[in-house]
């Protein structure tokens, strides 16, 4: 499919993916700052966990970038994966602990209009970014871009869980809903950490993701295709 694309079209698709990746990272940074500040103000374990998850996602991208900045990226692969895995494990442990304390009555999360707003915005933004990257990646023939779009979509699912927990707490006074949403985030983080520890996380460099150099997509998807042809 990629070979049939005109050079101008291929370059346009690559620029589009680079833009989507940059927008996704930028949004994650904004999301993390707002969620952490709002979570601290409202004593919300779910909001704090959501913000920390956004930070870990950015750190994971940084770890992958560090890995592929070396002349021999394979030598750094295990260390990069361990950094990613430990970050997710630490996040899961902290958020789970906060959730348990909330369920036990030691935390009393308050209403957070800012938290609800950032969760709702994320629920709107992430699926759009995921859809654009997925469609562009499919046309370009990039399994890594498609895999990254699925990761972005998972963030939308987390946003939905967070929004549900915040709304239930605000509208019905169900404080436990905040803790349940936090536990959902903790489970997600644990799963991501296990995948990274086993070496199943996507470790394709940004250049492969954006189609600037060729690379195997095995670590990011089931298709054995080279990107960027």
N, C-alpha and C positions, 0 to 999 in steps of 0.2 A: 504493500500500500504506500509506504514512504517513497519508494523509487518512482512512483507515478506522479509525485508532486513536483510542480515546477519550482525552481530554486527560489523565486520570489515568494511563493506561497509557503515554502518550508521555512524561510527566514521569518516571515510574518508570524507563523505559528510558534517558532522558538521565542520570538520577542514577547508574544502573548503569555507564554508559560513563565518567562522570567518576570514579567510584570505581576502575574498572579502569585508567584512564590514570594515576591517582595511585599505585595499587599498583605499576604497571609501572615508573614513574619511581623510586619508593622502592626497589624491588628492584634496579634498575640501579645505584643509588648504593651499596647494601650490597654487591652483587656486585663492583663495581669496587674497593672498599676491600679486601675479603677477597682477591680474586684478585691484586691488585697486591702486597699484603703476602706472600701465600703464594708468588707467583711470584718475588719478590725473595729470599725465604728458600731456595727450591729451585733458583734460577737457571734457571727455566723460561720460555723465550721464549713458549710457548703461553699460559701463565697470565698473563703480563704483557700480552701482546697482547689476551687476552680482557678483562682489566680495563680496558685503555685503550679498547677498543671500547665498553665500557659507558659510559665517561666521555664519549666522542665522541657517543654516542647522546643522552645528557642535554644536552650542549652544543648539539647540533643542535636539540633541542626549545627550548632557551633562545634560540637564534638566531631561530627561527620566532616565538617569543613577542615578542622584541624588534622584529621586523619588523612584527608586527600591533599593536604598541602605538602606532604612529604614526598620525596622522590619514589619511595617504595611504600605506598599506602597500606599494603597488606600487613606490614610489620606493626602498624599502629591499630589495626582493626580490632584486635582483642581488647586493647586498652580502651579504645573509644566505646566499644559495646559495654564494657564494664562500667564506664563512667555513666553512660545512659541508664543502664540497669540499676545501679546504686541510687541514682537520682530519683528514679521512679519508685524504688523500694522505700526510700526515706520519705517521699511524698505520701505513699500509701500508709505507712506506719503513723505518720503525724496526723493525717486527716482521719484515719480510723480511730485513733486515740481521742481526738476532739469530738468525733461523732459519738463514741461510747460515753464520754463525759456528758455530752448533751442529752443522750437518752437516759442517763442516770440522774439527770436533774441538776448537774453542776454547771451547766451553761444555759443561758436563757436568751436565745437569739431574738433580736428585735426586728421590726419592719425596716426594710431597706428599699426605698424608691430607686436609688442609684443602682443597687444590685439587680433589681427587677429589670431596669432599663438596659443594663449591660448584657444581661442574659437574653433578653428579647432581641436586642440588636445582633448579638452573636448568632442567635437562632435564624435571623434573617440573612446575615452576611455570609456565614460559613457555607450553607448549601449552594449559594450562588457562586462563590469562589470554587467550590468543589465541582460544580457542574461545568463551569467554563474550562477548568483544568482537565477534567475527564474527557470532555468532547475534543478539546485541542490535542490532548495526548493520544487519543484514539486515531485522530486524523493523521497525526505526525508519526504514529506507530511506536510511541514511547510507553513501554510498560511501566517504567519508573514514574512517569508523570501520572499515569492512571492510578498507581498504587498510592502516590502522595495525595491524590484527590480523595481517595477513600479514607485516609487518615484525617483529612480536613472534615470530611463528613462525620466522622466519629466525634469530632469536637462539637458538631452541631447537636448530636445526641446528648452529649454532656450538658450542653446549654439547655436543652429541653428538660433534663432531670433537675438541673439547678433552678430553672424558672418555676417548675412545678412545686418544688420544695419551698421556695420563697413565697409563692402565691398562697399556698396552703397555710403557711405560717401567718402571713399577713391578713388574709381574708377570714380564715376559720380559727386562727389562734392555735394551730397544730404545730407546736414548737418541735415536736419529734420529726416532722416532715423535713426540716432543715438537716437533721442528723442522718436521715435516710438518704437524702440527696448526697450528703457528704460520703456516705458509705458506697454509693454507686460510683462516685469519683475515685474512691480508694480502690475499689475492685478493678476499675479500668486501669488505674496506674499500676497495680500489681500485675495485671495481664501484660501490659506494655513492658514492664521490667523483666518479666520472665521471658518474653520473646527476645528482648535484647540480650539477656544473659545466655540464651541458647544460640544466639547468632542469627535470629530470624528477622531482626529489624532491618529496615531499608538502609543500606550504607552506600548507596550510589552517590557520587559527587554531584555538586550542583551543575557542573558542566555536562554531565550525562543527563541529569534531569531536564536541563534546558536545551539539550540537543546539540551542544557545542563540541562534544567529543563522544566517541563511541564507547560503549560499555555494556557489560552483560546485565541483564535485568533479573537474573535468577534470585538475587537477594530481596527483590522488591515485588516480585510477581511470579506467576507460574509460566509466563511466556518466555521462551528462549529466543529473544530477539535482540538485535543490536539497535541502539538508539542513534538516530541522526544520520544514518546511511550515507 
